[in-house]
Amino acid sequence: MPFEEVVEAEGHLIDSHVMEQIFDKVVESNGRFEVEQFRIGRTNSEPSYLRLRLEAPSKPEMDHLLAQILPIGCSPVQGGDAVLKLVERDRCAPEDFYSTSNHHTFVRIGGEWVEVQNQRMDAMVVVKGSEAWCRRLRDLKAGDMVVTGMHGIRVNPESKERDRLAFSFMSNEISSERQVETAVRQTAALARTAREQGKTIVAVAGPVVVHTGGVAGLSKLIRHGWVNAVLSGNALGVHDIESALLGTSLGVRMEDGRQAEHGHRNHMRAINAMYHEGGIRGAVESGRLRSGVMYECVKNDVPFVLAGSLRDDGPLPETITDMNVAQDAYAALLKPAGLVICLGSMLHSIATGNMLPSWVKIVCVDINPAVATKVSDRGTGQAVGVVTDVGLFLELLSRELVDTK
């Protein structure tokens, strides 16, 4: 006898292609569905409603099916409260723990739907009293009560707004044929909206910012309050400081693109200079460092995080080499973000996207379309790709936000 469940979903189901995703997931999971009720929204703001009866050959297959459709907005109609189980040892979740997505999530506690706080993907939901929040596996403590199974959980994915012509580029499409000026104007509009809402704008930047001549544009954005935090690795800091002190990036002269004599050691000279000054802030305060992204961050009290890696030279004194500490530092600066602009850094962009809830807009700028695709494919569905030169994008964006009155 097949196992049955009745599930429901609500939202802009047609506009956002959610309904077809639900149907596809059911079929792919060896299940069957019967539409018991479908009510289409009749206005721009009115949501649609879908109620399905599902069948699966066995309980494990039904559990798998529910696990596939829960993150895209379906939840069982009859399920009661979320099932909680005790964490018996630090960092050891019950085997059937619920793993979160980056969408708005609610759990039913005492018959009431409670919104989960600190939303992020790949976390557990810990419940205490009438509150629930996401917690990473490494942060679980013995005695925590963790949500398990698939019942008593509701996920509300972000959906396309029906009135979206003004922001047609926010369509998750990645194309080298999109006019960069249009993408810049619409990114600027998102930045203005974030500022109006009291949210911060975060830049996730790779060393390509320096190599492509984007330092002037990013520096201007920082100086005029359009970037409120910078997240990166050791490389951006090193090459930014190398450029400011020695006029080279990776030993190549910025003014004419030629290799400087003995230029291969310039990045180490830049790191050494920072140690002599007691760090980047010390170099700014002493007057040795007088320009660049790191300089502007210090001068304008804009926080930055440099996360280290195995390949780092030095690294700079401020570079955080403990990955758990670096991740926590990233997460703290991302918490108030309304817009994140990723600039030529695939790994840091993917990592940042995985920490963000789905309602925070991400614009991923890279000359390689595969980078933006990978950021989106790793679960960050709200990421929009702009395929262009990072230096050009920053120059145009700084003009749009700073020079346009």
C-alpha positions as CSV (number, residue, x, y, z in Angstrom):
1,M,0.0,0.0,0.0
2,P,1.5,3.4,-1.0
3,F,2.3,6.0,1.6
4,E,0.3,9.3,1.3
5,E,0.9,12.9,2.4
6,V,-1.1,16.0,1.7
7,V,1.0,19.1,1.2
8,E,0.4,22.8,0.4
9,A,2.3,25.7,-1.0
10,E,1.5,29.4,-1.3
11,G,3.1,32.3,-3.2
12,H,3.8,33.4,-6.7
13,L,3.9,29.8,-7.8
14,I,3.5,30.3,-11.5
15,D,5.6,33.5,-11.9
16,S,8.6,31.9,-10.1
17,H,8.2,28.5,-11.7
18,V,7.7,26.9,-8.3
19,M,4.7,24.8,-9.3
20,E,6.6,23.1,-12.1
21,Q,9.6,22.5,-9.8
22,I,7.3,20.8,-7.3
23,F,5.8,18.6,-10.0
24,D,9.2,17.7,-11.4
25,K,10.6,16.8,-7.9
26,V,7.6,14.5,-7.2
27,V,8.1,12.6,-10.5
28,E,11.9,12.5,-10.1
29,S,11.4,11.0,-6.6
30,N,9.3,8.1,-8.0
31,G,6.1,9.7,-6.5
32,R,2.7,10.5,-7.8
33,F,0.6,13.7,-7.3
34,E,-3.0,14.7,-7.5
35,V,-3.9,18.3,-7.4
36,E,-6.7,18.7,-4.9
37,Q,-6.9,22.4,-5.0
38,F,-5.3,25.2,-7.0
39,R,-6.2,28.9,-6.6
40,I,-4.4,31.4,-8.8
41,G,-3.7,34.9,-7.5
42,R,-5.9,37.4,-9.3
43,T,-3.8,40.5,-8.7
44,N,-0.1,41.6,-8.7
45,S,0.1,41.1,-5.0
46,E,-2.3,38.1,-4.3
47,P,-0.5,34.8,-3.9
48,S,-1.6,31.5,-5.5
49,Y,-2.4,28.4,-3.5
50,L,-1.7,24.8,-4.3
51,R,-2.8,21.6,-2.4
52,L,-1.4,18.2,-3.5
53,R,-2.0,14.6,-2.5
54,L,1.2,12.7,-2.8
55,E,1.9,9.0,-3.1
56,A,5.2,7.1,-2.7
57,P,5.8,3.4,-2.7
58,S,7.5,3.3,0.7
59,K,8.1,5.5,3.8
60,P,11.8,6.1,2.9
61,E,10.8,7.2,-0.6
62,M,8.1,9.5,0.9
63,D,10.6,11.0,3.3
64,H,13.0,11.6,0.4
65,L,10.2,13.2,-1.7
66,L,9.3,15.6,1.2
67,A,13.0,16.5,1.6
68,Q,13.0,17.5,-2.0
69,I,9.9,19.7,-2.0
70,L,10.1,21.2,1.4
71,P,12.9,23.7,0.5
72,I,10.9,25.0,-2.5
73,G,7.8,25.9,-0.4
74,C,5.7,22.7,0.2
75,S,4.8,21.7,3.7
76,P,2.6,18.8,5.0
77,V,-0.9,19.9,5.9
78,Q,-1.3,17.5,8.8
79,G,1.9,17.3,10.8
80,G,1.5,18.8,14.2
81,D,4.5,20.4,15.9
82,A,8.0,20.0,14.8
83,V,9.7,16.9,16.2
84,L,12.5,17.8,18.6
85,K,15.3,15.5,19.7
86,L,18.0,16.0,22.3
87,V,21.7,16.6,21.4
88,E,23.6,14.2,23.6
89,R,27.1,15.4,22.8
90,D,28.7,18.6,21.6
91,R,28.8,18.8,17.7
92,C,26.7,15.6,17.3
93,A,23.2,16.1,15.9
94,P,20.6,13.4,15.9
95,E,20.8,11.3,12.7
96,D,17.5,12.6,11.2
97,F,18.2,16.3,11.8
98,Y,16.6,18.8,9.5
99,S,19.1,20.7,7.4
100,T,18.1,24.3,6.6
101,S,18.0,26.1,3.3
102,N,18.6,29.9,3.0
103,H,14.9,30.7,2.7
104,H,12.6,32.1,5.4
105,T,11.8,29.1,7.6
106,F,9.1,28.5,10.2
107,V,8.7,25.7,12.7
108,R,5.5,24.9,14.6
109,I,6.0,25.0,18.4
110,G,3.0,24.6,20.7
111,G,0.6,24.9,17.7
112,E,2.1,28.3,16.7
113,W,4.4,29.0,13.7
114,V,7.7,30.5,14.8
115,E,10.1,32.1,12.4
116,V,13.7,30.7,12.6
117,Q,16.3,33.4,13.3
118,N,19.8,33.7,11.9
119,Q,18.7,32.0,8.7
120,R,21.4,30.3,6.6
121,M,21.8,27.1,4.7
122,D,23.3,23.9,5.9
123,A,22.5,24.5,9.6
124,M,20.3,22.8,12.3
125,V,17.3,24.4,13.9
126,V,17.6,24.7,17.6
127,V,14.5,25.4,19.7
128,K,14.4,26.8,23.2
129,G,11.0,27.8,24.6
130,S,9.1,29.6,22.0
131,E,12.2,30.6,20.0
132,A,14.1,28.9,17.1
133,W,17.3,29.8,15.4
134,C,19.8,28.3,13.0
135,R,23.0,26.8,14.5
136,R,26.0,25.3,12.7
137,L,26.9,21.8,13.5
138,R,30.2,22.8,15.2
139,D,28.2,25.1,17.5
140,L,25.7,22.4,18.8
141,K,25.9,21.8,22.5
142,A,24.8,18.9,24.6
143,G,21.3,19.6,25.8
144,D,20.2,21.5,22.7
145,M,16.8,20.5,21.2
146,V,17.1,20.1,17.4
147,V,14.3,19.9,14.8
148,T,14.2,16.5,13.1
149,G,12.3,15.0,10.3
150,M,10.1,16.9,7.8
151,H,6.9,17.7,9.7
152,G,6.1,21.0,11.5
153,I,8.4,22.9,9.1
154,R,7.4,25.5,6.6
155,V,9.8,27.2,4.1
156,N,8.9,30.3,2.1
157,P,11.2,30.7,-0.9
158,E,11.9,34.1,-2.3
159,S,9.7,34.7,-5.4
160,K,9.8,37.0,-8.4
161,E,7.7,40.1,-8.0
162,R,5.1,40.4,-10.7
163,D,5.9,44.1,-11.1
164,R,9.5,43.6,-12.0
165,L,10.1,45.4,-15.3
166,A,12.3,48.0,-13.6
167,F,14.7,45.3,-12.4
168,S,14.5,42.9,-15.3
169,F,18.2,42.1,-15.0
170,M,17.4,40.5,-11.6
171,S,16.4,37.4,-13.4
172,N,19.2,35.0,-12.4
173,E,20.3,34.9,-16.1
174,I,24.0,35.1,-16.8
175,S,25.0,36.5,-20.1
176,S,28.0,38.3,-21.6
177,E,25.6,40.1,-23.9
178,R,23.9,42.1,-21.1
179,Q,24.8,45.8,-21.5
180,V,27.1,46.7,-18.6
181,E,25.8,50.2,-18.2
182,T,22.3,48.8,-17.6
183,A,23.5,46.4,-15.0
184,V,25.5,49.2,-13.3
185,R,22.4,51.5,-13.2
186,Q,20.3,48.7,-11.7
187,T,23.0,47.7,-9.2
188,A,23.2,51.4,-8.2
189,A,19.4,51.3,-7.6
190,L,19.7,48.3,-5.4
191,A,22.5,50.1,-3.4
192,R,20.2,53.1,-2.9
193,T,17.4,50.9,-1.8
194,A,19.6,49.1,0.7
195,R,20.8,52.4,2.1
196,E,17.2,53.7,2.4
197,Q,16.2,50.5,4.3
198,G,19.1,51.0,6.7
199,K,20.9,48.0,5.4
200,T,24.6,47.8,4.6
201,I,26.4,47.2,1.3
202,V,29.2,44.6,1.4
203,A,31.9,44.2,-1.2
204,V,33.5,40.7,-1.6
205,A,36.6,41.5,-3.6
206,G,39.4,39.5,-5.1
207,P,42.9,40.7,-6.2
208,V,41.5,41.1,-9.7
209,V,40.2,44.4,-8.4
210,V,43.8,45.6,-8.4
211,H,44.9,43.9,-11.6
212,T,42.1,45.4,-13.6
213,G,42.5,48.9,-12.3
214,G,39.4,48.8,-10.1
215,V,41.1,50.2,-7.0
216,A,40.1,53.8,-7.8
217,G,36.5,52.9,-8.3
218,L,36.2,50.8,-5.1
219,S,38.2,53.4,-3.1
220,K,35.7,56.1,-4.2
221,L,32.7,53.9,-3.2
222,I,34.3,53.3,0.2
223,R,35.2,56.9,0.7
224,H,31.6,58.1,0.0
225,G,29.8,55.5,2.1
226,W,28.6,53.2,-0.7
227,V,30.6,50.2,0.6
228,N,30.2,49.5,4.3
229,A,32.4,46.4,4.7
230,V,35.0,44.6,2.6
231,L,35.4,40.8,2.7
232,S,38.4,39.2,1.0
233,G,41.5,37.1,1.3
234,N,45.1,37.9,1.9
235,A,45.8,38.5,-1.8
236,L,43.6,41.6,-2.2
237,G,45.3,43.3,0.7
238,V,48.8,42.3,-0.4
239,H,48.4,43.5,-4.1
240,D,46.4,46.6,-3.1
241,I,49.2,47.6,-0.7
242,E,51.9,46.6,-3.3
243,S,50.2,48.8,-5.8
244,A,50.0,51.7,-3.4
245,L,53.6,51.5,-2.2
246,L,55.5,50.3,-5.3
247,G,53.2,50.9,-8.3
248,T,53.0,47.2,-9.2
249,S,50.6,44.3,-8.9
250,L,52.2,40.9,-9.0
251,G,55.4,42.7,-10.0
252,V,53.7,44.2,-13.1
253,R,53.8,48.0,-13.4
254,M,50.3,49.5,-13.2
255,E,51.2,52.4,-15.5
256,D,52.3,50.5,-18.5
257,G,51.7,46.7,-17.9
258,R,55.5,45.9,-18.1
259,Q,57.3,43.6,-15.6
260,A,59.2,45.7,-13.1
261,E,62.9,44.8,-12.4
262,H,63.0,42.4,-9.5
263,G,59.2,42.9,-9.4
264,H,58.6,39.3,-8.3
265,R,59.5,40.2,-4.8
266,N,57.4,43.3,-4.5
267,H,54.4,41.5,-2.9
268,M,56.8,40.3,-0.1
269,R,58.2,43.8,0.3
270,A,54.6,45.1,0.8
271,I,54.0,42.4,3.5
272,N,57.3,43.2,5.1
273,A,56.5,46.9,5.2
274,M,53.2,46.2,7.0
275,Y,55.0,44.2,9.7
276,H,57.5,47.1,10.1
277,E,54.6,49.4,10.7
278,G,52.7,47.1,13.1
279,G,50.0,46.3,10.6
280,I,47.8,48.1,8.0
281,R,46.4,50.6,10.4
282,G,49.8,51.5,11.7
283,A,51.0,52.1,8.2
284,V,48.1,54.4,7.5
285,E,48.6,56.3,10.8
286,S,52.4,56.7,10.1
287,G,51.7,58.0,6.6
288,R,53.5,55.2,4.9
289,L,50.3,53.9,3.3
290,R,48.5,56.7,1.6
291,S,46.1,55.2,-1.0
292,G,44.2,52.1,-2.0
293,V,41.4,50.0,-0.8
294,M,43.0,49.1,2.6
295,Y,43.9,52.7,3.2
296,E,40.3,53.9,2.5
297,C,38.9,51.2,4.8
298,V,41.1,52.4,7.7
299,K,40.6,56.1,7.0
300,N,36.8,55.8,6.8
301,D,36.3,53.2,9.6
302,V,35.0,50.6,7.2
303,P,35.6,47.1,8.6
304,F,37.3,44.5,6.5
305,V,38.1,40.8,6.9
306,L,41.0,39.1,5.2
307,A,40.6,35.4,5.4
308,G,43.8,33.3,4.9
309,S,44.5,30.2,2.9
310,L,47.2,27.6,2.4
311,R,48.8,29.5,-0.5
312,D,49.2,32.8,1.3
313,D,52.6,34.4,1.5
314,G,53.3,36.2,4.8
315,P,50.5,36.6,5.3
316,L,49.6,40.2,6.2
317,P,49.4,40.9,10.0
318,E,45.6,41.3,9.8
319,T,44.9,38.1,7.8
320,I,42.9,35.6,9.9
321,T,44.4,32.2,9.3
322,D,41.9,30.2,11.5
323,M,39.0,29.4,9.1
324,N,36.4,29.1,11.8
325,V,37.3,32.6,13.2
326,A,37.4,34.0,9.7
327,Q,34.0,32.6,8.9
328,D,32.5,34.1,12.1
329,A,34.0,37.5,11.2
330,Y,32.5,37.3,7.7
331,A,29.1,36.3,9.1
332,A,29.1,39.2,11.6
333,L,29.6,41.8,8.8
334,L,27.0,40.1,6.6
335,K,24.3,40.1,9.2
336,P,23.1,43.7,8.5
337,A,23.7,43.5,4.7
338,G,21.0,44.4,2.2
339,L,23.2,44.1,-0.9
340,V,26.4,42.1,-1.5
341,I,28.6,42.9,-4.6
342,C,31.0,40.1,-5.4
343,L,34.0,41.2,-7.5
344,G,36.2,38.6,-9.2
345,S,36.5,36.2,-6.4
346,M,34.9,32.8,-6.9
347,L,35.7,31.0,-3.7
348,H,35.0,33.9,-1.4
349,S,31.8,34.7,-3.3
350,I,30.5,31.1,-3.0
351,A,31.4,31.1,0.7
352,T,29.6,34.4,1.3
353,G,26.6,33.3,-0.6
354,N,26.3,30.2,1.5
355,M,26.1,32.4,4.7
356,L,23.4,34.6,3.4
357,P,19.6,34.3,3.6
358,S,17.9,34.2,0.2
359,W,16.3,37.7,0.6
360,V,19.7,39.5,0.5
361,K,20.5,40.5,-3.1
362,I,23.8,39.4,-4.6
363,V,25.4,40.9,-7.7
364,C,28.3,38.7,-8.9
365,V,30.7,40.5,-11.3
366,D,33.3,38.5,-13.2
367,I,34.8,38.4,-16.7
368,N,34.2,34.6,-16.6
369,P,30.5,33.6,-16.8
370,A,31.3,30.3,-15.2
371,V,32.1,32.1,-11.9
372,A,28.7,33.6,-11.6
373,T,27.1,30.3,-12.6
374,K,29.0,28.4,-9.9
375,V,27.9,31.0,-7.2
376,S,24.3,30.5,-8.2
377,D,24.6,26.7,-8.5
378,R,26.0,26.3,-5.0
379,G,22.6,27.2,-3.6
380,T,22.6,31.0,-3.9
381,G,19.6,31.3,-6.2
382,Q,19.3,35.1,-5.6
383,A,22.8,35.7,-7.2
384,V,22.7,37.7,-10.4
385,G,25.7,37.5,-12.8
386,V,27.2,40.5,-14.6
387,V,29.8,39.3,-17.1
388,T,32.3,42.2,-17.6
389,D,35.7,43.5,-16.6
390,V,35.7,44.2,-12.8
391,G,37.7,47.4,-13.1
392,L,35.2,48.8,-15.7
393,F,32.2,47.9,-13.6
394,L,33.7,49.6,-10.5
395,E,34.5,52.8,-12.4
396,L,31.0,53.0,-13.9
397,L,29.3,52.2,-10.6
398,S,31.3,54.8,-8.7
399,R,30.4,57.4,-11.3
400,E,26.7,56.4,-11.0
401,L,26.6,56.5,-7.2
402,V,29.1,59.3,-6.4
403,D,29.2,61.6,-9.4
404,T,25.5,61.5,-10.4
405,K,23.5,64.0,-8.5
